Amino acid sequence: MSIYVGNLSYDVTQQDISNIFAEYGGVKRVQLPTDRETGRMRGFGFVEMNTDAEEEAAIAALDGAEWMGRDLKVNKAKPREERAPGGGGRGGNRDGFSRRY
């Protein structure tokens, strides 16, 4: 299982997150996704802990807690949804030219 941690400060580091969650048990892994274009942290992350009991304790203690000037959103991470193949969304003609008749 994994824990979703939202509303994070953009200045937070993996070590900061690890230190906070270590108060509730062993931290296996911390992931802080970054924006592909800017390299800036996206304001959320994921934490994996050693046991479900440790994760539950961390969620109970940290959800809604104020940290680094923000109210944290902490809950069980939802499984990643499969995306449909292709980049879609543009529509129009496949050759890239618009036609007027």
FISE-195512 format. One record per residue: residue in three letters; x negated, y, z negated of N, C-alpha, C in turn; residue number from 1. Coordinates in steps of 0.1 Angstrom, whole numbers, padded with zeros to 4 digits. Layout:
<nodes>
(ALA; (X; Y; Z); (X; Y; Z); (X; Y; Z); NUM);
...
</nodes>
This chain:
<nodes>
(MET; (-0008; -0012; 0000); (0000; 0000; 0000); (-0009; 0012; 0000); 1);
(SER; (-0003; 0023; 0004); (-0010; 0036; 0005); (-0001; 0047; -0001); 2);
(ILE; (-0008; 0057; -0006); (-0001; 0069; -0012); (-0002; 0080; -0002); 3);
(TYR; (0009; 0087; 0001); (0009; 0100; 0008); (0007; 0111; -0002); 4);
(VAL; (-0002; 0120; 0001); (-0004; 0132; -0007); (-0002; 0144; 0002); 5);
(GLY; (0008; 0152; 0000); (0011; 0164; 0008); (0010; 0177; 0001); 6);
(ASN; (0010; 0188; 0009); (0009; 0201; 0004); (-0004; 0204; -0002); 7);
(LEU; (-0015; 0198; 0004); (-0028; 0200; -0001); (-0034; 0213; 0003); 8);
(SER; (-0043; 0219; -0005); (-0051; 0231; -0001); (-0060; 0227; 0011); 9);
(TYR; (-0062; 0236; 0020); (-0071; 0233; 0031); (-0086; 0232; 0027); 10);
(ASP; (-0088; 0236; 0015); (-0102; 0236; 0009); (-0105; 0223; 0002); 11);
(VAL; (-0096; 0214; 0000); (-0098; 0202; -0007); (-0107; 0192; 0000); 12);
(THR; (-0115; 0184; -0008); (-0124; 0175; -0002); (-0120; 0160; -0006); 13);
(GLN; (-0126; 0151; 0001); (-0123; 0137; -0003); (-0127; 0134; -0018); 14);
(GLN; (-0138; 0140; -0022); (-0143; 0138; -0035); (-0133; 0144; -0046); 15);
(ASP; (-0127; 0156; -0042); (-0117; 0162; -0051); (-0105; 0153; -0053); 16);
(ILE; (-0100; 0147; -0042); (-0089; 0138; -0043); (-0092; 0126; -0051); 17);
(SER; (-0104; 0120; -0048); (-0108; 0108; -0055); (-0109; 0110; -0070); 18);
(ASN; (-0115; 0122; -0074); (-0116; 0125; -0088); (-0102; 0126; -0095); 19);
(ILE; (-0092; 0132; -0089); (-0079; 0134; -0095); (-0072; 0120; -0096); 20);
(PHE; (-0073; 0112; -0086); (-0066; 0099; -0086); (-0074; 0089; -0095); 21);
(ALA; (-0087; 0090; -0097); (-0094; 0081; -0105); (-0090; 0081; -0119); 22);
(GLU; (-0083; 0092; -0124); (-0077; 0092; -0137); (-0066; 0082; -0139); 23);
(TYR; (-0061; 0076; -0128); (-0050; 0067; -0129); (-0054; 0053; -0125); 24);
(GLY; (-0067; 0051; -0121); (-0072; 0038; -0117); (-0083; 0039; -0107); 25);
(GLY; (-0087; 0027; -0101); (-0097; 0027; -0091); (-0093; 0031; -0078); 26);
(VAL; (-0100; 0040; -0071); (-0097; 0045; -0058); (-0105; 0038; -0048); 27);
(LYS; (-0098; 0031; -0039); (-0105; 0023; -0028); (-0109; 0032; -0017); 28);
(ARG; (-0100; 0041; -0012); (-0102; 0049; -0001); (-0094; 0062; -0001); 29);
(VAL; (-0099; 0073; 0005); (-0092; 0085; 0007); (-0094; 0089; 0021); 30);
(GLN; (-0083; 0093; 0028); (-0083; 0097; 0041); (-0077; 0111; 0042); 31);
(LEU; (-0084; 0121; 0048); (-0079; 0134; 0050); (-0079; 0137; 0065); 32);
(PRO; (-0068; 0135; 0072); (-0068; 0138; 0086); (-0071; 0153; 0090); 33);
(THR; (-0078; 0154; 0101); (-0082; 0168; 0105); (-0075; 0170; 0119); 34);
(ASP; (-0074; 0183; 0122); (-0068; 0187; 0135); (-0079; 0184; 0146); 35);
(ARG; (-0075; 0178; 0157); (-0084; 0174; 0168); (-0091; 0186; 0174); 36);
(GLU; (-0084; 0197; 0175); (-0090; 0209; 0182); (-0098; 0218; 0173); 37);
(THR; (-0093; 0220; 0161); (-0100; 0229; 0152); (-0110; 0222; 0142); 38);
(GLY; (-0107; 0210; 0139); (-0115; 0203; 0129); (-0111; 0206; 0115); 39);
(ARG; (-0101; 0214; 0114); (-0096; 0218; 0101); (-0087; 0208; 0095); 40);
(MET; (-0087; 0206; 0082); (-0079; 0196; 0075); (-0064; 0200; 0077); 41);
(ARG; (-0055; 0190; 0078); (-0041; 0192; 0082); (-0032; 0194; 0070); 42);
(GLY; (-0037; 0194; 0057); (-0029; 0197; 0046); (-0023; 0185; 0039); 43);
(PHE; (-0026; 0173; 0044); (-0021; 0161; 0037); (-0032; 0150; 0038); 44);
(GLY; (-0030; 0139; 0031); (-0039; 0128; 0031); (-0033; 0116; 0026); 45);
(PHE; (-0041; 0105; 0025); (-0037; 0092; 0021); (-0047; 0087; 0011); 46);
(VAL; (-0042; 0080; 0000); (-0051; 0074; -0010); (-0047; 0059; -0011); 47);
(GLU; (-0057; 0051; -0012); (-0055; 0037; -0015); (-0061; 0034; -0029); 48);
(MET; (-0054; 0027; -0037); (-0059; 0024; -0051); (-0060; 0009; -0052); 49);
(ASN; (-0066; 0004; -0063); (-0068; -0010; -0065); (-0056; -0019; -0067); 50);
(THR; (-0046; -0013; -0074); (-0034; -0021; -0077); (-0022; -0013; -0075); 51);
(ASP; (-0010; -0019; -0073); (0002; -0012; -0072); (0006; -0005; -0085); 52);
(ALA; (0002; -0010; -0096); (0005; -0004; -0109); (-0002; 0009; -0110); 53);
(GLU; (-0015; 0010; -0106); (-0023; 0022; -0106); (-0017; 0032; -0096); 54);
(GLU; (-0012; 0028; -0085); (-0006; 0037; -0075); (0007; 0043; -0081); 55);
(GLU; (0015; 0034; -0087); (0028; 0039; -0093); (0025; 0049; -0104); 56);
(ALA; (0015; 0047; -0112); (0011; 0056; -0123); (0007; 0070; -0117); 57);
(ALA; (-0001; 0069; -0106); (-0006; 0082; -0100); (0006; 0089; -0094); 58);
(ILE; (0015; 0082; -0087); (0026; 0089; -0081); (0035; 0095; -0092); 59);
(ALA; (0038; 0088; -0102); (0046; 0093; -0113); (0040; 0106; -0119); 60);
(ALA; (0027; 0106; -0121); (0020; 0117; -0128); (0018; 0129; -0119); 61);
(LEU; (0015; 0127; -0106); (0011; 0138; -0097); (0021; 0144; -0088); 62);
(ASP; (0032; 0136; -0086); (0043; 0142; -0077); (0049; 0155; -0083); 63);
(GLY; (0048; 0166; -0077); (0053; 0178; -0082); (0043; 0186; -0090); 64);
(ALA; (0031; 0180; -0093); (0021; 0187; -0102); (0015; 0198; -0094); 65);
(GLU; (0012; 0209; -0101); (0005; 0220; -0095); (-0010; 0218; -0095); 66);
(TRP; (-0016; 0219; -0084); (-0031; 0216; -0083); (-0036; 0225; -0072); 67);
(MET; (-0047; 0233; -0075); (-0053; 0242; -0065); (-0043; 0252; -0059); 68);
(GLY; (-0034; 0256; -0068); (-0024; 0266; -0064); (-0012; 0261; -0056); 69);
(ARG; (-0011; 0248; -0055); (0000; 0242; -0047); (0007; 0231; -0055); 70);
(ASP; (0020; 0229; -0052); (0028; 0218; -0058); (0026; 0206; -0049); 71);
(LEU; (0020; 0196; -0055); (0017; 0184; -0047); (0030; 0176; -0044); 72);
(LYS; (0030; 0170; -0032); (0040; 0160; -0029); (0033; 0147; -0028); 73);
(VAL; (0037; 0138; -0037); (0030; 0125; -0038); (0040; 0113; -0038); 74);
(ASN; (0039; 0104; -0028); (0048; 0093; -0028); (0042; 0081; -0020); 75);
(LYS; (0049; 0070; -0020); (0045; 0059; -0012); (0044; 0063; 0003); 76);
(ALA; (0034; 0060; 0009); (0033; 0063; 0024); (0042; 0053; 0031); 77);
(LYS; (0049; 0059; 0041); (0057; 0051; 0050); (0049; 0045; 0061); 78);
(PRO; (0052; 0033; 0065); (0045; 0027; 0076); (0045; 0036; 0089); 79);
(ARG; (0033; 0036; 0096); (0032; 0044; 0107); (0041; 0039; 0118); 80);
(GLU; (0049; 0048; 0124); (0058; 0044; 0135); (0051; 0042; 0148); 81);
(GLU; (0055; 0032; 0156); (0049; 0030; 0169); (0054; 0041; 0178); 82);
(ARG; (0045; 0047; 0186); (0048; 0057; 0195); (0050; 0050; 0209); 83);
(ALA; (0059; 0056; 0217); (0062; 0051; 0230); (0049; 0054; 0239); 84);
(PRO; (0046; 0045; 0248); (0034; 0048; 0256); (0036; 0061; 0265); 85);
(GLY; (0025; 0067; 0268); (0025; 0079; 0277); (0026; 0091; 0269); 86);
(GLY; (0023; 0102; 0276); (0023; 0115; 0269); (0035; 0123; 0271); 87);
(GLY; (0043; 0120; 0281); (0056; 0126; 0284); (0059; 0140; 0280); 88);
(GLY; (0071; 0144; 0282); (0075; 0157; 0277); (0075; 0168; 0287); 89);
(ARG; (0068; 0167; 0298); (0067; 0177; 0308); (0079; 0177; 0318); 90);
(GLY; (0082; 0166; 0323); (0093; 0165; 0332); (0089; 0171; 0346); 91);
(GLY; (0098; 0173; 0355); (0094; 0179; 0368); (0089; 0169; 0377); 92);
(ASN; (0083; 0174; 0388); (0077; 0165; 0398); (0064; 0160; 0394); 93);
(ARG; (0061; 0148; 0398); (0049; 0141; 0394); (0036; 0147; 0400); 94);
(ASP; (0038; 0153; 0412); (0026; 0159; 0419); (0022; 0172; 0413); 95);
(GLY; (0030; 0178; 0404); (0026; 0190; 0398); (0031; 0203; 0405); 96);
(PHE; (0037; 0201; 0416); (0042; 0213; 0424); (0057; 0214; 0422); 97);
(SER; (0062; 0226; 0421); (0076; 0228; 0421); (0080; 0231; 0435); 98);
(ARG; (0092; 0226; 0438); (0097; 0228; 0452); (0110; 0236; 0452); 99);
(ARG; (0111; 0244; 0461); (0124; 0252; 0463); (0130; 0248; 0476); 100);
(TYR; (0143; 0245; 0476); (0150; 0241; 0488); (0161; 0251; 0491); 101);
</nodes>
